[in-house]
Amino acid sequence: MSGADPGEWGFDTRAIHIGQEPDEATGAITVPIHLATTFVQTAPGQHRGFEYARTSNPTRVALERCAAGLEGAEHGLAFASGMAAEDAVIGLMRPGDHVVLGTDAYGGTFRLIAQVYGDRGIGWSAVDMTDRDALAAAIRSETRQVWVETPTNPMLTVVDIAAVADVAHAAGADVVVDNTFATPYLQNPLELGADVVVHSTTKYLGGHSDVVGGFIAVDRDDLAERLSFIQNAVGAVPSPFDCYLLLRGVKTLGVRMDRHCDNAQAVAEFLASHPAVDRVLFPGLPSHPGYEVAASQMRRPGGMVSFIHTGGEAAAVAAVGATRVFRLAESLGAVESLIEQPSTMTHLSVADSPLAVDPGLVRLSVGIETVDDLLADLDQALG
Ligand SMILES: *Cc1c(COP(=O)(O)O)cnc(C)c1O
């Protein structure tokens, strides 16, 4: 039985209540959007925990406590975007350090590491994170961080977080997991041995395509202290209104994810038997190479489905232009279903890199609409 201790609450109770006690002054049941940039002190240095809004803000603190609670983490830090959160983590390194990332890392992560930090003296290597030996071979004495995404974007490859953590920790490197695709509802990387969890809260945590944000969860005090220093020193913090939208979105994360997962499973099974589909990439299908690992480290396989069209690039382009319920757009994780062709959209910037993708690949972010409408829409677009 769970009790009065928030640490023992179930996921949905934590999402709705952690960090969100009724307002002390008014009893307001939702966290106010605190716009104040500065907070009155009773004597120099005497305050109630808030001095200046870049450093800390009550609406942001509510979000940070709530989202940390969802990851089961000791510490949480909110940022203005997923990339700002990633930038803070990479900011833990110095020139001469080295980072290992996956060959199908998020394009923005690859760009940040290779094109921004690469020029500032941080080395990098991209490897297949499902290949333990390749990972061990890529790690050098200067390697400080190993970046993992699972499931990956857009190939939905599943990486064994505990196995990566074994290899990385043996070499003295920290493991950073981008948990955007899985969300804390489906996967908690810190429990699997990760040191840092990053999120683009723009996706499932916000969940309604109306806010850009990022988040970092850590257990280690040393990492929390340095990241919080960077958060304040660099200043890539979210606005109070964005924090409010995220708190509002997160309350329904569990119920939304259940529907995303139900719909994605149905879509994947439908596509698997469709003649226009060469191959479906979805960790909830037993044919997927990551099926077993996903079943052991995720509660459910998630809401993202990719597939390769039998007709190659031209057919993929035609299909993504023909859907009516699935909207042709980048991004993912919100209530409405989205369709895209990564090679000309999200992955255009990595065309000539190790991250290049099959031009016949189509990525779906399966939303929470009525499932029969989604299946009928895909059927007419593929037919
Ligand atoms: C969107 C995304 C990011 C970047 O987040 P922004 O909020 O767009 O800055 C990072 N990682 C993954 C997996 C993403 O999907």
The ligand as an ORCA input file, in Angstrom:
! r2SCAN-3c Opt
* xyz 0 1
  C      13.212     17.233    -29.654
  C      14.320     16.426    -29.081
  C      15.437     17.039    -28.503
  C      15.630     18.546    -28.518
  O      14.695     19.186    -27.731
  P      14.140     20.687    -28.029
  O      13.110     20.855    -26.960
  O      13.593     20.677    -29.414
  O      15.285     21.612    -27.870
  C      16.399     16.233    -27.948
  N      16.299     14.891    -27.966
  C      15.244     14.259    -28.526
  C      15.188     12.776    -28.517
  C      14.216     15.005    -29.092
  O      13.189     14.377    -29.653
*
